[in-house]
């Protein structure tokens, strides 16, 4: 099946140009957010890659109740709007509750459905009704072909601007496993598939009260996903990942991003020749 093109501003996701969704896991200080957005915009502009800035105003599924979750809805949307205006870049961010869909849609260009919530019908319907692009992250507990039923929920709510994101599968024991067959299987829905290269190296709950991760495998998985035909890539990026307030072990640094994005772009173009 031919992959649909999802149009965002002046570029296309699912077309002949690589798209990258990237940014800090969670909104921290404005300095961190600004430094990351500025660095990633320059890298993607220089490489001719489509760029969508990502960060979360709330991480509602942290391992511990004491973990940093983010600035919250109101402050978080103010921060995202400031970055959007300053750098003229589109925004993707998560929603966790149906009532968040409308206010978030006033700032975000893409509403992201977290993996653990991907089957929540009310959340999918509320997101779909905003008429924004909806990025559904595949639950670690789902087989890729099961994403077709989630696509139907969004389509039957009147929205056909859909992205699907793979971030591996879990079999317990604090690890995730990536099956690259998921990319062509999910593309059978007709929609572009994004590969989340940083969450896929997460080690859920491995550090007891927080998740671990192994960022050295991010480049390997990102390159393999592009070779397998992924339409876009998702990265969590931070100026200093080891000091990140969420998902530090699996985030990459801005300095790592440039070379990795370049290699992924080269593979993307080679695969499509």
C-alpha positions in Angstrom: 0.0 0.0 0.0 1.3 3.5 -0.9 2.0 5.6 2.2 -0.2 8.7 2.5 1.5 12.1 2.7 0.8 14.1 5.9 1.3 17.8 5.2 2.6 20.0 7.9 3.2 23.7 7.1 5.4 23.7 4.0 6.7 20.2 4.2 5.5 16.6 3.9 5.8 13.7 6.3 5.9 10.5 4.3 7.4 12.1 1.2 10.9 12.1 -0.2 12.5 14.2 2.6 13.5 13.0 6.1 11.5 14.4 9.0 12.9 14.5 12.5 10.8 15.0 15.7 13.3 16.0 18.4 13.8 17.9 21.7 14.1 17.4 25.5 12.0 14.6 27.0 10.3 17.1 29.3 10.2 20.9 29.5 12.9 22.0 32.0 14.2 25.5 32.3 13.6 27.9 29.4 17.4 28.0 28.9 17.6 24.3 28.3 14.6 24.3 26.0 15.9 27.3 24.0 19.4 25.9 23.6 18.0 22.6 22.4 15.6 24.2 19.9 18.2 26.6 18.6 20.8 23.8 18.1 18.4 21.4 16.4 17.0 24.0 14.1 20.5 24.9 12.9 21.4 21.3 12.3 18.2 20.4 10.4 18.3 23.7 8.4 21.9 22.9 7.4 21.1 19.4 6.4 17.8 20.2 4.7 15.8 18.0 7.1 12.2 18.6 8.1 12.1 19.5 11.9 9.4 19.3 14.5 10.3 20.4 18.1 9.2 17.9 20.8 8.9 18.3 24.5 6.3 17.4 27.1 4.6 19.7 29.6 3.8 16.7 31.8 5.2 13.2 32.1 2.3 11.6 33.8 3.7 8.0 33.8 7.0 8.5 35.8 8.2 5.5 37.8 8.1 7.4 41.1 5.5 9.9 42.4 8.6 12.0 43.4 10.0 12.2 39.9 10.0 15.5 38.0 7.0 15.7 35.7 7.3 19.1 34.1 5.8 22.6 34.4 2.2 21.5 33.8 -0.3 22.4 31.1 -0.5 26.2 31.4 3.1 27.1 31.9 4.2 24.3 29.5 2.1 25.7 26.7 3.5 29.2 27.3 7.0 27.8 26.9 6.2 25.8 23.8 4.4 28.8 22.2 7.5 31.0 22.9 9.8 28.5 21.2 7.4 28.1 18.3 7.3 31.9 17.8 11.0 32.5 18.2 12.2 29.8 15.8 9.2 29.5 13.6 9.1 25.7 14.1 6.1 23.3 14.4 5.5 21.6 17.8 4.6 18.1 18.9 3.7 17.3 22.5 1.9 14.6 24.5 -1.6 14.7 25.9 -2.8 12.4 28.6 -6.4 13.4 29.1 -9.3 14.1 26.7 -9.8 17.6 28.1 -6.2 18.5 27.3 -6.7 18.0 23.5 -8.4 21.4 22.8 -6.1 23.7 24.7 -3.0 21.9 23.5 -4.2 22.0 19.9 -4.0 25.8 20.0 -0.2 25.6 20.3 0.9 22.1 19.0 0.8 21.1 15.4 0.9 17.5 16.3 -0.8 15.9 19.2 1.0 12.9 20.5 -0.7 9.9 22.2 1.7 8.3 24.7 2.4 4.6 24.2 0.8 3.5 27.5 -2.4 5.4 26.5 -2.7 4.4 22.8 -5.8 2.3 23.2 -7.8 4.9 25.2 -10.7 5.6 23.0 -11.8 8.9 24.6 -8.3 10.3 24.3 -8.0 9.3 20.6 -11.5 10.7 19.7 -10.8 14.0 21.5 -7.4 14.4 19.8 -8.9 13.5 16.4 -11.7 16.2 16.7 -9.1 19.0 17.0 -8.3 18.3 13.3 -4.6 18.4 14.2 -2.1 15.7 13.1 -2.3 12.8 15.5 0.9 10.8 16.3 -0.1 7.5 18.0 2.8 5.8 19.7 2.5 2.0 19.6 2.1 0.5 23.1 5.0 -1.7 24.1 2.4 -4.3 24.7 0.9 -4.3 21.2 1.8 -6.2 18.1 2.2 -3.8 15.1 -0.8 -5.1 13.2 -3.0 -4.0 16.2 -2.4 -0.4 15.4 -4.9 -0.7 12.5 -7.8 -0.6 15.0 -6.4 2.6 16.6 -6.2 4.2 13.2 -9.8 3.4 12.6 -10.8 5.1 15.9 -9.2 8.3 14.6 -10.4 8.0 11.1 -14.0 7.3 12.2 -13.8 10.5 14.4 -13.2 12.5 11.2 -9.5 12.8 11.0 -7.1 11.2 8.5 -3.9 13.1 9.5 -2.2 10.3 11.3 1.3 9.2 12.1 2.3 5.9 13.9 5.4 5.6 16.0 7.2 2.4 17.0 9.2 2.3 20.2 9.9 -1.4 20.7 8.1 -4.1 22.6 8.5 -5.2 26.2 8.5 -8.7 27.6 9.1 -7.5 31.1 12.5 -7.8 32.8 13.3 -4.1 32.4 14.1 -4.2 28.7 12.7 -3.3 25.3 13.2 -5.2 22.0 12.8 -3.6 18.5 11.4 -5.7 15.7 12.0 -3.8 12.5 9.2 -5.8 10.7 6.9 -3.4 12.6 7.7 -0.6 10.2 6.4 -2.1 7.0 3.5 -3.8 8.9 2.4 -0.5 10.4 2.8 1.2 7.0 0.1 -1.2 5.7 -2.4 1.1 7.4 -1.4 3.6 4.7 0.1 6.1 7.1 3.7 7.3 7.7 5.7 5.5 10.4 8.0 7.2 12.8 10.7 5.3 14.7 11.5 6.5 18.2 15.2 5.8 18.5 15.7 7.0 22.0 12.8 5.5 23.9 13.6 2.2 22.2 16.9 2.0 24.2 15.0 2.7 27.5 15.3 0.1 30.3 11.9 0.6 32.0 12.2 0.7 35.8 15.7 -0.6 35.7 17.0 1.8 38.2 14.2 1.1 40.7 12.5 4.4 41.2 13.3 5.5 37.6 14.0 4.1 34.2 17.4 3.4 32.9 18.7 3.4 29.3 21.7 2.8 27.0 22.1 5.7 24.6 25.1 4.1 22.8 22.6 2.0 20.8 20.6 5.0 19.6 22.6 5.4 16.3 22.4 1.7 15.5 18.6 1.6 15.9 18.0 4.9 14.1 20.1 3.8 11.1 18.5 0.4 11.0 15.0 1.9 11.1 15.7 4.2 8.2 17.1 1.2 6.2 13.9 -0.6 7.0 11.9 2.2 5.4 10.8 4.4 8.3 9.4 7.8 7.1 10.6 9.8 10.1 12.7 9.6 13.3 12.0 10.7 16.8 14.8 11.6 19.2 15.0 13.0 22.7 17.8 15.5 22.7 19.3 17.5 25.6 22.4 19.8 26.0 23.6 17.6 28.8 21.7 14.3 28.9 23.3 13.1 32.1 21.7 16.1 33.9 18.3 15.7 32.2 15.4 15.6 34.6 13.7 12.8 32.8 15.0 9.9 30.6 18.6 11.2 30.7 20.2 7.7 30.1 18.5 7.3 26.7 18.6 11.0 25.5 21.4 12.0 23.1 23.3 15.3 23.2 23.0 18.2 20.7 26.6 17.6 19.7 25.8 13.9 18.8 22.8 14.9 16.8 24.4 16.5 13.9 26.5 13.5 12.7 23.7 11.1 13.4 21.1 13.1 11.5 23.5 13.4 8.6 24.1 9.6 8.3 20.3 9.0 8.7 19.6 11.4 5.9 22.1 9.7 3.6 20.5 6.3 4.3 17.0 7.7 3.8 17.9 9.1 0.4 19.8 5.9 -0.6 16.8 3.6 0.3 14.5 5.8 -1.8 16.6 5.8 -4.9 
